[in-house]
Amino acid sequence: MIRREQWPLFVKLGLLPLLFLALESWLRAQAGPFWIWFHVDPNYFYLLNGLMLAVGETPADVFHPGTPVHVLVALILRVAHPLATSEELANLVLGYPEHYLAIASRAMISLNAAALLVLGLSAYRAFGRFLPALAAQAAPFATMFVMKQAYHVKPEPFLLLAASLMGCFLFEFIRHQQTDRKSFSIYFGIVAGFGAASKLLFAPIALLPLFALASWRRIGFYVLVAAATFLICLLPAAGNWDVSAAYFARMIQGSGSYGGGAATFVDWAAYPGNFAKVFAGKPIFLAILVLSLLALAFRWRLKIARSASWRALEGIVVAQFAMALLVAKHPIAYYMVAAVSLIGVQAALLIVLGEELTGARRWWHPAMAALLIALGISRVGAIYKDASELADWRDKAQALDMQAYDSCTQVYFDFATSPTYALYMGDMMAKWRWADHLSRMYPASNQVFMNFFTGDPRRWGEKIDLQAEIAKRPCLVLRGAWDGAMKSHLLKLAPDAKITSQCQTGQEYLLASGIQANCGK
C-alpha cells in the first residue's frame, strides 16, 4: 500500500515507464500489422506455437528455447476463451491472428513498463535519491534496437524484463547488504533461469549475481535455483527437449549462422572484426561501459573498499563483455538486448559510486543530471527517425496490391508481405500442425508459398509442382525480399518460366512473367 507522502515519488518515477508505454504503443502503430514482411519472423511463429500449447500440445519451435513466450501466448488465448474446444480455439486464432498478437504485444509492453517502475522504486530505496532512480529506468531509451524489439511477441521483450528484474533485486541486495541475504540467491536464480529459458543468450547475464553474492555457499544455491527454474520453464516443451539440445549443440559447434559453417565454434579470422561490430552503433552503451571500466580502475588505485555496489558494477561489466564475446560469433545488433538493458542500472551505480571517487563534490550530481538530460534530448530525433522509417516500410509494403494479379500464379517467398504467407510461415515453424485448418479457412488456390528452410513450393502443408502450377494460369508473379534467391529457385523448379519485368517497393521485390510488374509509387 502506497502511503500518501509517497505519492509524489511514485508519480515522478512513473513518468519514464509511462513514456515507455506510450512510445512502444506508437512504434507498434507505425510499424503496421504483424503480417508485414519485417514482422512475420518470429511473431507468427510464437502465435501458432503458443496455440499448440493452448490446446495441450508441445510447441515445435523450441530453438530459443522461448518457452516463456509460448506460455504467455497460451495463457492469453485460454483466458480469452476458457471454455473453447481445441477446434474452436484454433478457428478463432487462425481467423483473427492479428487480434491475439496485438493482445500479446500489449501484455509484453505493459509488463516491461511495470518492471521499469519497480526498478526505479528499488533504486530509490537503495540510494535515497531521485537521480539514480531515474537513470536506472533509462536503459530502453538508450538504443533504438531495444525500443524496436520491445513490442514484438518474441523473447527479446522478456530479456528486457529479466534484465530489469535483475536490476531490481540488485538494488534491494545493496539496500539489505548488512542484513539477511540468503533469499537473494533465490531471487537472482529465478530471474536468471527465466531469462535463459526465454533466450539462451541471456546466460552471460547470469554471471552478474556471482559477483554480488560473494559467498560460495550462496553462489552454489543460486546456481541450483537458476538451473531448476530454467528446467521448470522448459517443462511445457519437454516433448521436444531433444530438438532444443540438438539445435544448441549445432550452434555451439558451427562457426557460421544458425550452426552452419565449419565446426570450429567461431570463424577465428573474422572474430576480431565481429567483436568490434558488437559495439558499433551503440555509443551510449559503449560510453557507459568505458566509464565503468575507468571507475573500477580508479577504485583499485584509490584502494576504496569493495562494497556490494562496486561488486555489482564489476558483475555488470563482466556479464556485458561475456555477452559481447558470445554475440561476436554471429554479430547481430538485437542479440545484445539483455546487455544493453542493464546500462540503466549501470548508470545509477556510476552516479552513486562517482561520489566516492570525486569526494562527493558539489558539481557531481548537477553534471550527471545535465548529462542525462542531454542524452534524453538526443534520443528524440532517433526515435522519430526510426518511427518514420517503420511507417515508410509499412506504407510501401501495403501499397503493393496483389489483387491486380488475381489471375496469376502468385509465389510468396521470404519474407513477403501477405496475411496468408505469415500464417504459412508460422505453421511451418509449428511443423504444419495447422495446415489442415488453414487449407480449409484460406483455400488460396492461386497462391504458392516458399522459404529458405524447406525450399519446397507448398500450398499450406501440401507440396506443389511449381511448373505445373504456373502452366495453369496466363501469368506469374513472385514476391519476396531477395530477388536473386527467387530467380535461382524459379530456374531450378520451373526452368521454362522467364521473368519479363520486375519492380521494387521498400525491401520487397515483385518479379513477373506474362504481365507487367507494377509496384506503384
Protein Blocks (a to p, Z undefined) as FASTA:
>chain_A
ZZfklmmmmmmmmmmmmmmmmmmmmmmmmnopfkbmklmpmmlmmmmmmmmmmnopacfb
lmlnommmmmmmmmmmmmmmmmbcfklmmmmmmmmmmlmmmmmmmmmmmmmmmmmmmmmm
mmmmmnopaklmmmmmmmmmmpmklmmmmmpccfklmmmmmmmmmmmmmmmmmmmmmmcf
klmmmmmmmmmmmmmmmpmklmmmmmmmmmmnopaklmmmmmmmmmmmmmmmmmmmmmmm
mmmmmmmmmmmmpmbehhiajdehpafklmmmmmmmmmgoplmlmmmmmmmmmmmmmmmm
nopacdfklmmmmmmmmmmmmmmmmmmmmgcfklmmmmmmmmmmmmmmmmmmmmmmnoop
aklmmmmmmmmmmmmmmmmmmmmmmmmmmmmmmmmmmmpcfklmmmpccddddddddfkl
mmmmmmmmnoomlmmmmmmmmnolmbccddfklopacehjbccdfklmmmmpmbdcdddf
blklmmmmmmmmmmmbccfbdcdehjbccddehiacdebZZ
